[in-house]
Every structure is written in structure tokens, then in C-alpha cells.
Amino acid sequence: MYKTSKYTLTDKMSYLICDNYTLLQVMSRFDLSLGFGDKTVQEVCRENGVDCRTFLAVVNFMIEDSDRMEDDDVKDISMPSLMNYLKQAHHYFLDFCLPTIRRKLIEAIDCSTENEVAFLILKFFDQYAGEVRKHMDYEDMNVFTYVENLMTGRETGGFRISQFARRHDQIDATLTELKNIIIKYYPAKGNNHLLNAVLFDIFSCEQDLASHCRVEDYLFVPAVLRLEKEGK
């Protein structure tokens, strides 16, 4: 059963993971590795050069069923630490998660014959992966560069984070089609363990991406808005 109150800097890091294993992804994106024994969150973060307040802001936001953050939580966020977390998440999705799912899809479906459904599945997956890449490349090249310029007082080119907020919608229509094709139309042949496993991975990826977008919308954007106001 997951914790209903906020994690604190004195909680053992091992407790966080055993309490909610999905936080393994958060740890990885903060460049925190396993093997921390009985050390607290504060000790693990300090030893790895991670801003503890930012780490806790993210993990507590992830466990709360809310799209609102307290002003103090946003105020305490380290923008470099949060941006590194977001960049690591982009690297995970684009270079590991989506390519891994594609390889599993090819292994699970029959592409050796003229199987139109199989090729349609791959087509929709590649379209989805392309949309995710386009979206994240835009963030890496435009949004994060803007924030870095904002923090260092360099020219920002008139860009405002509100432009990103308007652009930032969920990329889920294509993925919904992909899931429907697999669930409703791919013919069952023999052992379906592989196909069920990759479908499970697709659902997990969708949930992980939704959480990632929530962090951007409700932690990152308010923190940048605060920077913009301070720079006036």
C-alpha cells in the first residue's frame, strides 16, 4: 500500500522504493543508483550531488492525486536539477523505452508474411514514437535553451513559457489507436505471452509519459513562470 503522506528527507531511500516501485524511474532520472543501504533520502541525495528539495518535490508530486503544488514547493525547486531530470526522462523514452517496445513488438507479431494488421501495428507505433520525439526535441532545443538563457541573463528571443504551456498537450490519440488494433484485431496465434507482455509495456509507457507531462505542466512551468517574474 502506497504512502498517503509526503515523503521526507529523513525517510530511508529504500523505504520509498519498496513503498512505491514506480519511483525507481524518478531515481534513475536523478542519476541515483541502487545500493544505498539504509541511508536516508537526504544522505543519498547529498552523496550524489542531487538537490534534495527538488527530488522530494518530484516524488511527492508523483504520489499525490493532484495537479496543484504549494507555492513553497515550487519556490524551493532547483531549476538546473529539475531540467536535468526532465532531460534524463527524454533520453529514457527516446533511446531506451520506445526502441525496446518496438523490438518486442517485432518479436511478438508475425511480420514474416503479408500480415496487414502486423504492419499496421508497426506503422502506428512508429507514428507515435515520431510524435513523441518531435515533441521532446522541441523541448530540448527550444524550451530548455530558453530557461538556461533566462537563468544566466542571456537574450531569450522573446520566448515565454506560456507558449510552451499552450503547445503542451498529451500525445495519446495515436497510442490509443495502436492499443485498440492489438486488443481488438490482432489474431490470436498460439502462445500470446510475448504480445501480452509488450501490450503491458505500452500501457506502462503511456502512464509514465502522462506522469512526465504532469511534472512539466505543474512543476516545471510554474517554476519557470516564477523565474520570469523575478527577471522583470
Phi, psi and omega in degrees: 000132185284152179297137180262344176253169185289145171288152181234169183292342180267354174293146175288138181299324179297328178296318180303315185289317179292330180285325182209096187295341179295342179288352173303322179294321178296314178303313182301320183283348170262011180061035176259127182259161176289172180095029185264008176058227181258022182289151179281169177303315181298317181294316180295316180296316181298316182294336183254008177067031180256136178291114187295322182295322178291316178303312181293324178299318181290311184294323179289326175295322181294326184272346182269138178273067184208152176247027179233143177238145176292146180303323181294324179295318180291321182297326185275357183288135172273114183298317177301320180293318180293319180293323176297320177300314181294320178296319178296325177295318177299315179300319180298311183294313188282325187255347180233300189298303184294316176299324179295317178297320180298317178298319179293323178299313181299323180288329187274332183253160185270100179257007185277341179240182180282074181259100186295323180295319180299315180291330176292322177299312179296322179298313181292323179294315180296324177295317179297312180299323178294321179293320178296315179298315180300317181295314183286326176297321177299316180296314182298316188274332185248304187291309182293324176297319178300313183294320177298319177294322180297318182291330184259002177078015178276169181299132182255358176069020177079002178289143174231150184295339178298331176295321177293318181298322179290327183281336193276091176243166181288137180260079188232349184298314181294320180295323176300317178298317180300312180298320180296320180297315181295313185289318189266330194236345181283124185290137179288130179222109176063226184281121183259014182301317181297314181294319177296323180293317181288328175295321176299318178298323180294316177298318180296319178297318179300316180294320180295318178295321178297319178295320178300315180295325178295320178298318179295316185289320191250354172244305185294307183300311177300324179294322178289320177303321178296318177298318180298319180293320179294333182276354180291000000 
